[in-house]
Amino acid sequence: MEELGSPAVRRSCPAGLSAVRAETIEGLTELEDLERVYAQLCGEEAEVQTELEALAGQQGSIETKMLALQRLGPNLQLIEGDAAQLSGMINFTCSLAENVSSKVRQLDLTKKRLYQAIQRADDILDLKFCTDGVQTALRNQDYEQAAAHIHRYLSLDQSVIELSRQGGESTAVDASLALLQEAELSLKALVTKRLEEAVAAGDLPQVERFFKILPLLGLHEQGLAQFAQYLCSQLASKAEENLLLAVGSDLGERRAPVIFADTLTLLLEGIARIVETHQPIVETYYGPGRLYALLTHLQKECDVQAQKVVDKFIKQRDYHNKFQVVQSSMMRGVSAEKIEPRELDPVLCEVTLMNSRAELYLRFLRRRITADFEVADAVAAESIIREHHQSLERLLKDCQLSRTMQELIGFYIPMEEYYMRETVNKAVAMDTAEAGQLSSSMVDDVFYIVKKCISRALTSGSSDCVCAMINHATSMLEADFREVLVCKLRAGFPASALQDLQRGVSSAVSLMQSSLQHGKIQTLGIESQEQAKSAYLVTLNNVEVCSENISTLKKNLESDCAKLFSQATGSEQAQAKIDSCLSDLVNTSSKFKDLLQEGLQELNNTAIKPQVKPWISNFLSVSHNIEEEEFSEYEANDPWVQQLIVQLEQLMAEFKVGLSPVIYDTLTSLMTSLIAMELEKTVFKCTFSRLGGLQFDKELRSLVAYLSSVTSWTIRDKFARLTQMATILNLERVSEILDYWGPNSGPLTWRLTPAEVRQVLALRVDFRSEDIKRLRL
């Protein structure tokens, strides 16, 4: 029975209609099997019936499609005939095209050979023309025309000439070639000789004439070398003349202090003028990329003449001797021989001017040669471009002019540092404080000197020089000048006479006895004390101005350096070095700010704290365990806070006049912190009634209002703890604190800990300790 369901037996009957074979049906004996087979056959019958009905439904459309196919029959026969005809036409066209293309190829070959024949004939004619023309031109001394014929001969296709020599006209060709080669050698020698003679004679028209002929003969290097020799001779002659005028110039002339810088400028401007004038000639006759070769020769002469100018400068200005004295003085600290800084001033200006002119000249060369190489290397390989770039860098960095300027700057930097330090020392020694001025003269003088020295280094155009001077200035300000201010602050702020009496009656008695012995009360001590106070306050102002000036100096230098080095090659590296040096100025400014804070803290500890603490302690002498009658009396005649405000105002009046607004606000802030801290300690030593707490709240509000009025800074945060203590002392009952504590605090942030809240509550004489202990905070 298993084979009934097997796929192998489905649709295997002869009619292909049933999956059950007749033999299988005949072999069935069980009713159950017969019923299953019957159900299966019934299902198959239903499927077949459905398929028959579907096919019968499609009969109409199938017949319609058959009719359409029958109608297409004649058309298909026509299409078949047309396709056969088209195939024949295509075959014919293909054959015809093949024949035509073969004819065209033959024509192309013929045309190519014809062109070759014409080219060969033209070259032979050109060869003959060049042979005849060069001889005629040489006889007529028309060297330009002769060079043009030789150039034409050198431009001929050598392979064509070889073919011509192998042909029937080989004898004539060989003769022409021999004549042209002889004429080439003769013309090269003649033109070279004439150019040398013109150079020796200084005949510019003849020099330019033969200079233009040499590239036609393939002598580019010789032409550039001879032309450069002429230009160098002219350059040397003019440079020596200018140097003689400089050496013999009158010292009283307006430009006498920078005469050597002017002489060097004339030399470099002369070379720039030569480049401007003759670069078009070089590009026209020699092609792009040749300017480098010409300038290589010119730079050698420039190095020689620049060295002569520098040597004369060193000798006339006694440059090396000044450097040795400066170096000796800086190494030993104290030297028998010292140079006045004003003697160095003109020399330093001239050195930076010379270096700036050299830097400007080298940047000019870089621009011109780079532009020339860019045109020549438009289609060159990367290796050629890289080689040209390296050659340019070697020319600019390894030339004697660069090395000489680096040596001068190497001497300049220590001399500028010496000038800056000595001048700053003089400014400190001559320091004066004018009446009505918050700061003394040395601050403006010192920063004028620092700015002058760094600005002078900036004019040199050397980033290394600028970085060195910024570092020296930073070191001088941070170490030397700051130490001057530190020493002034170490003297301290003198205590008042009242404090002296408080510290010891004996010293006051001694002072009185000494005064009486002289017959009068001496005011010298008082005057000295006032001077010391004024000096201390002026020093604080000086420190603040120094910090601000350093920040301003940094911003100005950033702007100046960005403008100066933005266009120079390697500007990113130079700017990075300068930024690193300028960042040290920020650190120096911060150190001055730290020094200001130290000075203010010392002033607070010396002049304010000893006065304020007793005034705050007076709070203890005023009872705050009061009743209605006493509260009314306090309201009519304030026992403490108004007197404290008057005392504070008198104390700070001196500082308000003598300190800058920023420092005064900072000092007021320190005093405010001191008052808040001391008052908080004092409050914890008192006891309060309900009205006493109200009185304390009024006193605290008056004090905060006064302190807020004398400073632009916010001070309420400093009194936050005291304000919260006043709030607690004003409560009617202990449990009321829970209305302000925890989830009920709202925007209020408690600065008091739970233990401190209990401690404040305990200050109220009418609050029971049991109630306070039961609080859950």
Helices and strands as residue ranges (DSSP letters): G 2-4, G 7-9, H 22-26, H 31-57, H 59-139, H 143-155, H 158-166, H 170-201, H 204-213, G 214-217, H 220-247, G 256-258, H 259-286, H 291-316, H 319-332, H 341-376, H 382-398, H 400-429, H 441-459, H 463-475, I 476-481, H 482-490, H 497-503, H 505-517, H 524-565, H 571-603, I 604-608, H 609-617, G 618-621, H 628-636, H 641-658, H 661-683, H 690-709, H 720-729, G 734-739, G 742-744, H 754-761, H 769-774
